Amino acid sequence: MKYFTQIDRTVLISALSGALLALAFPRPDLFWLAWIGLIPLLLVVGKRPFASGFSAGIAFFAIVLYWLNIVMTSYGGLLPVFSAIAYLMLVVYLAFYFGIATLTSWGLKKRYRIPLLFSFPFFWVALEYLRGLIFSGFPWALLGYSQQDFSLAIQSADVTGVYGVSFILVAVNCALAWLIAEPRKRNAWGGAVIVAVLLAGHLGYGYWCERTKSDERGESLRIALIQGNIEQGQKWLPENRQQTVDLYRELSRQAAEQPVDLLLWPEAATPFFLQDDGALQQQVKAVPGETQSALLVGSPSYEAHAEGQVKYYNSAFLFSPRGELLGRSDKLHLVPFGEYVPLKWLLGFLDKLVVGAGDFSSGKLQPLLLADHKLGVLICYEAIFSELARTQVRKGSELLINLTNDAWFGRSSAPYQHLAMVRFRSIENRVWTARAANTGISAIIAPSGTVVSATPLFERLQQGGVVGLGAEQTFYTRYGDVFALACLMLFCFACFALTRKKIKD
């Protein structure tokens, strides 16, 4: 009985850590909690190394991703029981990453007397990085994103990406927990000094960036974000197509009352195949001429292949001010269960959650060319994958554009979490980002990660602004996730060392 009581207490204390970390994210966005949230877990991890991390993960992801139930029931049409099953399956899967990090770190401490401070931050980053790769990747709510409003703490993303921010957060937690557990130990104080120096350097770099790196660029573009606020349940009804086009045309005309170089319509703004000839297509192609501006519009597309096979894409079409098609960009990284069903033979009961043209195919990453300037388009979910944004910039993109439809998130924390991640793409590559969202949050983000302007949720409007053209060749742009890869190598070496030790024992 005492054994199970101990387990329950350990699990509950660890779950508290998960809850504290979750509260650091939008919303309520109590970012300071991430600096201390892991302390309860770290104080009890030795009692149940895997169970403690796993329970913290369960609490964290259950809270941060609560909005998935809104997506699956309100917009996906799933019965609550199937929604609950899918939600719990994902939460349990993601919690394993926390559990593996704590289990491995404690294993090193027990067998090799390596303090958690010198293992856990590295393993945390390694497993965050793996989470963004395995099963097509789900790098949502990486710990560093919790600091989106703490500017000094996130400027280092142009060197290490978001993973460096996660690392310093975990290191601070480890140092504080060590001091609490062993306040009279010299090693604990030594570790605290090391972390204090790292933290000073981390924040000092942020201060230096804010003072020396400018958001100004030699050339600029006047843009207008068109937020149609089309209800998700009405979006794909054929009888609403004309009304949708009329709405976007009217908002575009309003935006063009001031000079505009580029109009941005959100993801799948046209709920029909824009490539097909017809009255609706002609009305959309007339907008550039009516407004004397280029137009980037989200639309589904398709390609017919041999033997009657048709592939569908989630695309963005760029038109010149004269209405000429300049290019098309297709979404590369698709949303599991939103745009295709992975493991369909096993999970077919989930079907597709987002109504549209059908199961989508991955496209090719290719910037679009507008008046000798390259535009890197990230459609919806793609913006949470740092490597995609980095590749766009490496291919010459001078502006990142995120077209999205966050209507299916409802009035939840998800649109704010999504925007927080997009801000890091600007910092990592020191490039401006323009974001057009169907129901919001549409935004203009500076290379410093500052949100220059942002729209409210679920309001129909157009918003103009100016973005700079050009990206710095940052360390991150050149070399990518070398820091995370180094952490992953350390993690793999640690796993090998623990396995070898076990075999010899």
Buried (B, 14 or more C-beta within 10 A) or exposed (E): EEEEEEBEEBBEBBBBBBBBBBBBBBEEBBBEBBBBBBBBBBBBBBBBBBBBBBBBBBBBBBBBBBBBBBBBBBBBBBEEEBBBBBBEEBBBBBBBBBBBBBBBBBBBBEEEEBBBBBBBBBBBBBBBBBBBEEEBBBBBBBBBBBBBBBBBBBBBBBBBBBBBBBBBBBBBBBBBBBBEBBEEEEEBBBBBEBBEEBBEEBBEBBEEBEEEBEBEBEEBBBBBBBBBBBEBEEBBEEEBBEEBBEBBBBBBEBBBEEEBBBBBBBBBBBBBBBBEEEEBBEBBBBBBBBBEBBBBBBBBBBEEEEEEEEBBBBBBBBBBBEBEEBBBBBBBBBBBBBBBBEEEEEBEEBEBBBBBBEEBBBBEBBBBEBEEBBBBBBBBBBBBBBBBBBBBBBEEBBBBBBBBBBBBBBEBBBBBBBBBBBBBBBBBBBBBBBBBBBBBBBBBBBBBBBBBEBBEBBEBBBBBBBBBBBBBEBBBBEEBBBBBBBBBEBBEEBBEBBEEBEEEE
